[in-house]
Amino acid sequence: MSGINTIQELKRRFKPEAARNVTATYLFAIRGQDGSMVLTKINDGAVEFEDVSNDTNANGKADCVISVNADDLKQILEGNMSAMTAALSGVLAIEGELGLAMQLVPIFFDGQSLM
């Protein structure tokens, strides 16, 4: 899954109602052959995506960094693995505030259990 496809998929899945009262910047660091870095800015029900793959200081722009292999992200997006299971098993690494990362579940992964 390429970075562009990741952005398109996240745009498609974005639920503005779940993002109300959320203001945070996330960096999806997608590793692997089709890896990319996607800065995701959520501001009270609105979202903005920016491909920052060529930005060496991208980590410093995010409140929370989520690192995942491209193949594992595909499994999460397809519903074969929950985001929480991925985080607990170390498949998905979170740097920064865990609470911010958990806010992404209803925003992008609705229908997936937090537990």
Number of C-alpha atoms within 10 A of each C-alpha: 18 15 20 15 11 21 20 12 14 18 14 10 15 19 19 16 12 17 21 14 11 18 15 18 19 23 26 24 24 25 16 14 11 14 20 23 23 23 23 21 20 21 16 15 16 15 18 12 17 13 17 19 16 9 9 8 10 17 19 10 13 19 17 22 26 20 20 22 20 21 16 20 22 16 15 19 18 11 13 11 15 20 27 19 16 17 18 12 10 12 16 20 15 18 15 13 11 12 9 18 20 14 16 19 18 18 20 21 21 14 10 16 12 14 8
